[in-house]
Amino acid sequence: MAATAHIQFSSETTALDASCCRLREISPDYPRVYAVATMAHQGKRRWWPVAACAADSDEMPADRVDRMYARVLEDLHSPNAAVMQVAAALVHAIVGRVAALVVTEARAWDPGVDNLWIHMDSDNGIDWAGVVDTTLRVLPEDELAYGRGVVTLPCERALHVWTAHRCVTSLGAVRRALDLCAPVDPARFAMLVADAVLSAVTRIPLSTGMSAGVAARRGQGLLDAFETVGVPVRTRTALALAC
């Protein structure tokens, strides 16, 4: 379990709560698609920590990822297709959710391996994610800047690079679990990361009315940051964002 799990949270509404309320409005019929839970408010049934996938973990949740893989394999009858579908679900939990917040509000929770948890549904699929530490990273012009429950970063690029760095710690851990099921092609895995960002860039302006240009700029910055930290998200020529 993540070391931060011992942090004590108050019953007051946090900055994360407010942001997640807005994220739930992006897809009202499926409010858990982008928002995350606060783990201090959750029981542990069907929840598991991404940290348990790490190489030095004492409790590898191989059975969780294995069950996801086995369930999809029953339908697809192809190990390669099945492992990529499970990988896409995990990448969305790690990257797609926080990318939605970065694109929408220029904020980010911590998607790092020691902070992120996954919730399984009754059919061994992922239907939610949660965080232990609810601290948000924000920019100086944010109304929450320098206040409680946030860390203020100096600029948008710093936000993007910090977010990408933290995502990579979780992505590396789940890659290890996936490789125990079937080999995952690194280039295809990187494309899942790119697609998670681009999905937020495309969908959120249509759902919220925010500026498509602002969304594209933030998405572009996040893709640049993933390239900087070693995830080759631009290896497909069609990845260019429309301006």
N, C-alpha and C positions, 0 to 999 in steps of 0.2 A: 504494500500500500504506500502511497505517496507520503513523504514526511510531513507535508503541509496538511495532512488530514486532521492534525490535532489543533489547528487554528480554531478559535472560538468565534462564531458569528453572532451578531445581535439579531433581534427579531425585526429590526427596522428594514424598510425597503432599501435595497442597495442600488448603486448605479447600474450594475448588471441587470437587476430586475427590470428597471425602466427600459433599458435597451432591448431586452428580450421581449418585452411587451410589444415593442414596435416590430421586431423580427417576426413575431407570430402573426402580425397583420399582413405580411407579404403573401402568405398562403393560408387564409383563414380556415379552409377545409382541412388543412394538415398543419396545425400550428407548431408541431414539433420539428418540422423540416429544417429550420434554421436556428431556432432558439436552443439554449442549453439549460439544464437544471443546476440548481445549487445543491451540491452533495450533502451539505449539512442538513438539508430538509428532506432527504430521501432515505428510505430503507435500502438495504443492500441486495434485496431480492432481484435477480436478473441483471444486476450491475457487476461490471468487472473493470479493474484499472488497467489502462494501457501500459502502465509501468510493469505489469506482470509479464508483458511480452519481451521485455529487455533481456539481453543475454545474461546479465548477472542477477536476474530475479530468482528467488527461491520458490515462487509459485507461478509457474508458466500456465496461462489459461489456454493450453493447446486444445483442450476439449471444447472451449467456446468457439474458437476459430474453426476447428475441425468440424463441429456440428453445423456451422454456417456453410462451410464448403460441402459437406456431405449432402445437406439439404438441396443446395443448388445443383450439385452433380446429378441428383436424382432426376431433375428436370431437363438438364442440358446434355447429359451423357458425354461431356467433353471436359477433361481435366483442365485444359487451357482456358476454355470459356468460363468454367465454373470459378476458377481461382481469380480470374479478372473481374468477374461480377462481384465476388466477395471483396476484392481489393477496392473496387469502385465505391462500395458502401462504406468501407473503412476510411478511404480518402475523403469522402464527403463529410464524415463525422469529424475528421481532423481539420481539413482545409476548407471544405465548402461552407461549413457553418461560420467559421471565423471570417472567411472572405466576405460573407454577406454583411457582417458588421463593419468590416473595414470599408467596403464599398458604400454602404448606406450612411454611416456616421463617422468615418475616420476614427474608429475606436477598435480595440481588440481585447478579448479576454486572453488568458494564457492557455494555448493549445498544447503545451509541452507534455512530455511523457510522464512527468511526475505530478501532473495536475488534472489530466483528462480521464474520464471514465466513460464506458460504453454501456448502453442499456439494450438488452435483447428482448424481442417480442416472443410470443408463444410459438412462433413458427421458426425460431432461430435466426431471425433477421434483426437488423439494427433499427430501432425506432426512436432513439433519443441519445443524447450525450450529456454529460455533466462535468462541472469543474469543482474542485475543492476550494481553491483560492479564487475568490470572485473579483479580485482587483482588476480594473480595466486600465489599459494604456490609452491615453488621450493626447491631443495636441494642445499647444498653448492657447489657441483661440477657442477651444471648447469651453462651454459654460461650466463644465465640471473641473476644469484645469486647476491643479494645486489644491484640490479639495480632498475630502475623505473618500476612501475606496478607489482612488485612482493613482496612477503614476503618470506624470506629464513628460512626454518625450519632446525633443526640440523641434522636430519637423516631420513631414509626411514620410520622407524617405526612411527616417529612423524607425517610424512605426512599421513600415513595410519590412524592413530588414529584420527587426526584432521578431515580428510575427512569423516570417519565413524560417528563421533560426529555430524558433520554438516548435513550429510544425515539423521540421525535419527530425527532431528528436523522437516524436511520436511516429512519424512515417518509417523511420529506421526500425523501430520496435515491431510494428505490425508487419513489415516486410519479412522479418525473421519468422514470425508465426506463419505467414502465408507460404514461405518457402518450405516449411515442413509439410504442407499439403501438396503443392505442385510448384514447379519453377515459375517465377514471375519475371517476365522480360523487363529489364530496367527502363528501356525507352518507352514501352507501353505504360509502365507505372508512372513515369514522368508525365505522359500525356493525360493520365487520369488527374494528376495535380493541376495541369493547365486547364483541363475541362471544368474542374471544380471552380476555379477562379472565373473562367469565362461564362459559366452558367450564371453566376451571381451578377456579373456585369450586364448580361443580356436580360435577365429576368427582372431584376429589381427596378430599373427605370419604368418598365411596363406596368409593374404592380403598384409602385408607390408614386409615380409621377416625378421622381427626382431627375435631375439633369443627366441625360445620357452621356454628355461630355465629361462631367465630373466622375461618373461611374467608370467610364473608360479610362480616365487618367489614373484613378486609384487602382483599377485592375491591372493596368500597364505597369504601375509601380510595384505591385505585388509580384507580378511575373518577373520583372527585372530582379527583384530581391531573391526569388527562388533560383534564378540563374546564378546570382552572386554566391549563394550558399551551396551550389553544386547540383541542383536539380535541373536537368536540361529540358525545360518546358517549351523551348522554342525550336526544337528539332523538326517540328512539322511546319512547313512553309505556310499553311493556312491559318497559323495561330495569330497573325497580325490583328490587332484590335482596330476596328473602324473608328475614325476620329470624327 
